[in-house]
Amino acid sequence: MADDRRLLLVEDDVLIGMMLVDMLDALDFPEPAQATTNEEALAILDREPIAGALVDINLGEEKGWPIADALAARGIPFAFTSGGGDVIPPAHADRRLVTKPFRISDIEATLADLLS
């Protein structure tokens, strides 16, 4: 049976991604779907049910805006993650932003807010 709290993590830094997976495990979330690029994340959204997402704004040379647009169009709640200094486009200005370095309390509060 699929867990209705499965998240999508979009993060291009492998170590940060692993840390987020560990945090989600500690918070008793199921193993998340993971992507490192817009293309990978959009493919996951096309094939899997996702309850919510954490989307890194900076994915190597690209920005996570196409993922944000796709999540919004599907009505899937999400928050942005960033190392800082990013300007969120007006279409997503109301989205929560979690800044690095992550604290488990911030991740927990963000997910409680997203999935409530």
SEMI-77897 format. One record per atom (N, C-alpha, C, O, CB): residue in one letter; atom name; x, y, z negated. Coordinates in steps of 0.02 Angstrom, whole numbers. Glycine has a CB too. Layout:
REM residues N
A	CA	X	Y	Z
...
This chain:
REM residues 116
M	N	42	-60	0
M	CA	0	0	0
M	C	44	62	0
M	O	93	66	-37
M	CB	-48	0	-61
A	N	27	110	40
A	CA	66	172	44
A	C	52	216	-16
A	O	-5	221	-38
A	CB	50	210	110
D	N	103	246	-43
D	CA	96	292	-99
D	C	72	359	-71
D	O	101	385	-23
D	CB	163	301	-139
D	N	20	387	-100
D	CA	-8	449	-74
D	C	32	511	-96
D	O	11	567	-86
D	CB	-80	457	-97
R	N	91	499	-127
R	CA	135	555	-145
R	C	201	553	-107
R	O	250	583	-129
R	CB	148	555	-221
R	N	203	519	-51
R	CA	265	514	-12
R	C	282	582	18
R	O	240	615	49
R	CB	259	461	44
L	N	343	603	7
L	CA	366	668	29
L	C	412	662	89
L	O	441	609	102
L	CB	401	705	-27
L	N	418	717	124
L	CA	468	724	177
L	C	522	771	151
L	O	507	828	132
L	CB	436	750	244
L	N	584	749	151
L	CA	641	792	134
L	C	678	808	198
L	O	701	763	233
L	CB	688	757	81
V	N	684	872	211
V	CA	723	893	270
V	C	783	931	243
V	O	778	988	220
V	CB	679	938	319
E	N	841	899	248
E	CA	903	926	220
E	C	961	899	261
E	O	968	839	269
E	CB	911	907	144
D	N	1003	944	287
D	CA	1058	922	330
D	C	1121	904	291
D	O	1167	874	320
D	CB	1074	976	379
D	N	1125	921	227
D	CA	1183	904	187
D	C	1170	837	152
D	O	1125	832	111
D	CB	1199	961	135
V	N	1209	786	170
V	CA	1197	718	145
V	C	1199	715	69
V	O	1157	683	38
V	CB	1249	671	174
L	N	1248	748	38
L	CA	1254	745	-35
L	C	1194	779	-70
L	O	1169	754	-120
L	CB	1318	778	-58
I	N	1172	835	-43
I	CA	1114	870	-72
I	C	1052	826	-62
I	O	1010	821	-106
I	CB	1103	940	-39
G	N	1047	795	-4
G	CA	991	749	9
G	C	990	692	-41
G	O	936	674	-67
G	CB	995	722	79
M	N	1048	663	-55
M	CA	1052	608	-103
M	C	1032	632	-173
M	O	998	597	-210
M	CB	1123	579	-104
M	N	1054	692	-191
M	CA	1037	720	-257
M	C	961	730	-262
M	O	932	716	-314
M	CB	1074	787	-268
L	N	930	756	-208
L	CA	857	765	-209
L	C	821	699	-215
L	O	771	694	-251
L	CB	835	802	-146
V	N	844	648	-180
V	CA	814	581	-185
V	C	818	557	-257
V	O	770	530	-284
V	CB	848	530	-136
D	N	876	566	-289
D	CA	884	546	-359
D	C	836	584	-404
D	O	807	555	-450
D	CB	957	558	-382
M	N	828	649	-392
M	CA	782	690	-432
M	C	710	664	-423
M	O	673	658	-472
M	CB	786	764	-412
L	N	691	650	-361
L	CA	623	625	-348
L	C	612	558	-383
L	O	558	544	-410
L	CB	610	618	-273
D	N	663	515	-382
D	CA	659	451	-415
D	C	649	461	-491
D	O	608	428	-522
D	CB	722	408	-401
A	N	688	508	-520
A	CA	682	523	-591
A	C	613	551	-608
A	O	588	542	-664
A	CB	737	573	-612
L	N	581	584	-560
L	CA	514	612	-570
L	C	460	562	-551
L	O	400	579	-549
L	CB	506	677	-529
D	N	480	500	-536
D	CA	434	445	-521
D	C	397	454	-454
D	O	340	433	-447
D	CB	385	437	-576
F	N	431	485	-406
F	CA	403	490	-339
F	C	429	431	-298
F	O	483	405	-313
F	CB	421	559	-304
P	N	391	409	-248
P	CA	416	355	-205
P	C	474	379	-161
P	O	486	439	-155
P	CB	359	327	-160
E	N	509	332	-132
E	CA	564	348	-86
E	C	538	395	-32
E	O	489	379	2
E	CB	594	282	-54
P	N	569	453	-24
P	CA	544	501	26
P	C	567	483	97
P	O	616	447	107
P	CB	568	571	9
A	N	529	508	146
A	CA	553	507	215
A	C	606	561	219
A	O	598	614	189
A	CB	493	519	268
Q	N	660	549	255
Q	CA	714	598	259
Q	C	732	614	331
Q	O	732	571	374
Q	CB	775	573	222
A	N	746	678	342
A	CA	768	701	408
A	C	822	753	398
A	O	824	788	348
A	CB	708	730	449
T	N	866	759	449
T	CA	919	808	446
T	C	913	861	501
T	O	949	910	502
T	CB	987	774	451
T	N	865	850	547
T	CA	855	898	602
T	C	780	909	613
T	O	738	871	588
T	CB	888	871	668
N	N	764	961	650
N	CA	694	974	669
N	C	666	914	707
N	O	611	891	692
N	CB	689	1038	713
E	N	704	888	755
E	CA	681	832	796
E	C	663	771	754
E	O	610	741	763
E	CB	734	814	848
E	N	707	753	706
E	CA	693	695	663
E	C	631	706	620
E	O	590	662	614
E	CB	754	680	618
A	N	625	766	592
A	CA	569	781	548
A	C	503	780	586
A	O	453	753	562
A	CB	578	849	515
L	N	502	808	646
L	CA	441	810	686
L	C	420	739	706
L	O	361	723	709
L	CB	450	853	749
A	N	469	696	720
A	CA	454	626	737
A	C	423	590	677
A	O	376	551	686
A	CB	518	589	760
I	N	449	603	618
I	CA	420	572	557
I	C	348	595	548
I	O	304	555	533
I	CB	462	591	494
L	N	335	660	558
L	CA	267	686	549
L	C	219	654	598
L	O	159	647	583
L	CB	267	762	558
D	N	244	636	657
D	CA	201	604	708
D	C	184	532	692
D	O	135	505	718
D	CB	234	608	775
R	N	224	499	648
R	CA	212	428	637
R	C	196	408	566
R	O	175	351	554
R	CB	272	391	659
E	N	204	453	517
E	CA	193	434	447
E	C	149	483	410
E	O	151	543	424
E	CB	260	428	411
P	N	107	458	364
P	CA	70	504	321
P	C	118	534	269
P	O	155	498	235
P	CB	10	468	286
I	N	116	599	262
I	CA	160	635	216
I	C	116	678	171
I	O	70	712	194
I	CB	214	679	254
A	N	129	676	105
A	CA	89	714	57
A	C	114	786	50
A	O	74	831	34
A	CB	90	680	-11
G	N	178	796	61
G	CA	208	862	53
G	C	280	860	77
G	O	306	807	93
G	CB	205	886	-21
A	N	312	918	78
A	CA	380	920	104
A	C	422	974	72
A	O	397	1026	49
A	CB	379	930	180
L	N	487	961	70
L	CA	537	1011	53
L	C	579	1020	115
L	O	610	973	140
L	CB	582	989	-10
V	N	581	1082	141
V	CA	612	1096	206
V	C	670	1145	196
V	O	659	1203	178
V	CB	561	1124	256
D	N	731	1122	210
D	CA	788	1166	208
D	C	782	1215	266
D	O	769	1194	323
D	CB	856	1126	211
I	N	792	1278	253
I	CA	786	1329	306
I	C	842	1321	357
I	O	831	1327	417
I	CB	787	1400	276
N	N	903	1309	332
N	CA	961	1305	376
N	C	980	1232	388
N	O	1004	1198	342
N	CB	1020	1343	347
L	N	969	1209	449
L	CA	986	1140	468
L	C	1041	1144	520
L	O	1028	1141	580
L	CB	923	1102	496
G	N	1103	1149	498
G	CA	1158	1155	545
G	C	1150	1219	585
G	O	1148	1274	557
G	CB	1163	1094	591
E	N	1145	1211	651
E	CA	1138	1269	695
E	C	1066	1291	705
E	O	1053	1342	737
E	CB	1168	1252	763
E	N	1018	1253	676
E	CA	948	1271	686
E	C	915	1290	620
E	O	940	1277	566
E	CB	911	1213	718
K	N	857	1321	627
K	CA	816	1339	569
K	C	758	1290	565
K	O	738	1261	615
K	CB	791	1413	574
G	N	730	1282	506
G	CA	675	1235	496
G	C	606	1261	513
G	O	556	1231	494
G	CB	675	1213	426
W	N	602	1317	550
W	CA	537	1347	565
W	C	490	1300	604
W	O	430	1299	589
W	CB	546	1410	604
P	N	514	1262	654
P	CA	467	1217	690
P	C	435	1166	643
P	O	377	1147	653
P	CB	503	1182	746
I	N	472	1142	594
I	CA	444	1094	546
I	C	391	1129	503
I	O	337	1102	491
I	CB	501	1065	501
A	N	407	1190	480
A	CA	359	1228	441
A	C	294	1239	480
A	O	240	1231	453
A	CB	389	1296	419
D	N	300	1257	543
D	CA	241	1268	585
D	C	200	1204	592
D	O	139	1205	588
D	CB	262	1293	655
A	N	235	1146	602
A	CA	200	1083	610
A	C	165	1062	545
A	O	109	1037	547
A	CB	249	1028	633
L	N	198	1071	489
L	CA	168	1055	424
L	C	106	1098	412
L	O	54	1073	391
L	CB	218	1064	367
A	N	113	1163	425
A	CA	57	1209	415
A	C	-2	1190	459
A	O	-59	1192	438
A	CB	79	1282	429
A	N	12	1173	522
A	CA	-41	1154	569
A	C	-78	1091	546
A	O	-137	1083	561
A	CB	-11	1144	639
R	N	-42	1047	511
R	CA	-72	985	487
R	C	-102	993	417
R	O	-133	946	391
R	CB	-21	929	487
G	N	-94	1051	387
G	CA	-120	1062	320
G	C	-81	1025	265
G	O	-109	1011	212
G	CB	-191	1041	317
I	N	-18	1010	279
I	CA	24	976	230
I	C	62	1028	189
I	O	97	1070	217
I	CB	75	926	265
P	N	56	1026	122
P	CA	90	1076	81
P	C	166	1066	83
P	O	191	1010	86
P	CB	65	1073	9
F	N	202	1122	81
F	CA	275	1117	81
F	C	306	1179	49
F	O	274	1231	41
F	CB	301	1109	153
A	N	369	1171	32
A	CA	409	1227	7
A	C	475	1227	45
A	O	497	1176	71
A	CB	421	1221	-71
F	N	505	1286	48
F	CA	570	1293	80
F	C	625	1284	28
F	O	614	1297	-32
F	CB	577	1362	114
T	N	683	1260	50
T	CA	743	1259	9
T	C	796	1299	46
T	O	797	1301	108
T	CB	767	1186	-7
S	N	840	1330	8
S	CA	892	1371	39
S	C	948	1386	-10
S	O	939	1386	-71
S	CB	862	1437	65
G	N	1006	1398	19
G	CA	1063	1420	-20
G	C	1058	1495	-34
G	O	1099	1522	-72
G	CB	1128	1404	15
G	N	1009	1528	-4
G	CA	998	1600	-16
G	C	1013	1642	45
G	O	1047	1620	92
G	CB	1041	1623	-73
G	N	987	1703	45
G	CA	1000	1751	97
G	C	956	1744	159
G	O	968	1777	209
G	CB	1070	1746	117
D	N	906	1701	156
D	CA	863	1690	214
D	C	800	1732	210
D	O	773	1744	156
D	CB	845	1617	221
V	N	777	1755	268
V	CA	714	1791	272
V	C	663	1744	302
V	O	670	1719	358
V	CB	722	1857	315
I	N	610	1731	263
I	CA	557	1686	286
I	C	511	1725	332
I	O	492	1781	315
I	CB	518	1656	225
P	N	493	1697	389
P	CA	449	1733	436
P	C	380	1747	404
P	O	358	1711	360
P	CB	440	1692	500
P	N	348	1801	427
P	CA	284	1821	398
P	C	232	1765	395
P	O	193	1762	348
P	CB	255	1878	437
A	N	231	1721	445
A	CA	182	1666	446
A	C	188	1620	386
A	O	140	1587	367
A	CB	189	1626	510
H	N	247	1618	355
H	CA	259	1573	299
H	C	282	1610	236
H	O	310	1580	190
H	CB	311	1521	318
A	N	271	1675	234
A	CA	296	1717	179
A	C	267	1697	111
A	O	297	1711	59
A	CB	280	1789	192
D	N	209	1663	112
D	CA	177	1643	49
D	C	204	1576	22
D	O	183	1554	-32
D	CB	102	1638	58
R	N	248	1544	59
R	CA	275	1479	37
R	C	326	1487	-18
R	O	363	1536	-21
R	CB	306	1441	97
R	N	327	1438	-62
R	CA	376	1438	-117
R	C	446	1425	-88
R	O	455	1389	-40
R	CB	357	1384	-170
L	N	495	1456	-120
L	CA	566	1447	-101
L	C	604	1422	-162
L	O	603	1453	-215
L	CB	597	1513	-74
V	N	637	1365	-154
V	CA	679	1337	-208
V	C	751	1347	-186
V	O	771	1324	-132
V	CB	663	1260	-221
T	N	789	1382	-227
T	CA	858	1398	-207
T	C	908	1348	-238
T	O	898	1322	-292
T	CB	877	1470	-228
K	N	961	1337	-200
K	CA	1015	1294	-222
K	C	1061	1334	-267
K	O	1068	1395	-258
K	CB	1054	1264	-160
P	N	1093	1303	-316
P	CA	1090	1232	-334
P	C	1023	1215	-367
P	O	996	1254	-406
P	CB	1148	1213	-380
F	N	996	1156	-350
F	CA	932	1135	-376
F	C	936	1113	-449
F	O	985	1082	-470
F	CB	903	1080	-333
R	N	884	1129	-486
R	CA	875	1102	-553
R	C	813	1058	-550
R	O	764	1076	-518
R	CB	868	1160	-608
I	N	815	1002	-584
I	CA	758	955	-581
I	C	694	989	-606
I	O	640	973	-581
I	CB	773	893	-624
S	N	700	1035	-653
S	CA	640	1070	-678
S	C	608	1112	-622
S	O	547	1117	-619
S	CB	658	1114	-738
D	N	650	1142	-579
D	CA	623	1182	-523
D	C	589	1137	-472
D	O	536	1154	-445
D	CB	679	1222	-490
I	N	620	1080	-458
I	CA	591	1032	-410
I	C	525	1006	-438
I	O	475	1002	-402
I	CB	640	973	-396
E	N	524	988	-502
E	CA	463	962	-533
E	C	406	1013	-530
E	O	350	996	-512
E	CB	477	942	-605
A	N	421	1076	-547
A	CA	370	1129	-546
A	C	345	1142	-476
A	O	285	1153	-465
A	CB	398	1193	-577
T	N	391	1141	-427
T	CA	372	1153	-358
T	C	325	1098	-333
T	O	274	1112	-303
T	CB	434	1157	-312
L	N	343	1035	-347
L	CA	302	979	-324
L	C	234	977	-360
L	O	183	960	-330
L	CB	339	913	-334
A	N	233	995	-423
A	CA	169	998	-460
A	C	124	1050	-428
A	O	64	1039	-421
A	CB	181	1014	-535
D	N	153	1106	-409
D	CA	116	1160	-377
D	C	91	1138	-307
D	O	33	1149	-289
D	CB	159	1224	-372
L	N	135	1107	-269
L	CA	117	1086	-201
L	C	62	1034	-200
L	O	17	1037	-159
L	CB	179	1059	-166
L	N	67	986	-245
L	CA	23	928	-242
L	C	-38	933	-287
L	O	-76	885	-295
L	CB	61	867	-260
S	N	-48	991	-317
S	CA	-106	1000	-362
S	C	-170	1013	-324
S	O	-223	1021	-354
S	CB	-93	1057	-412
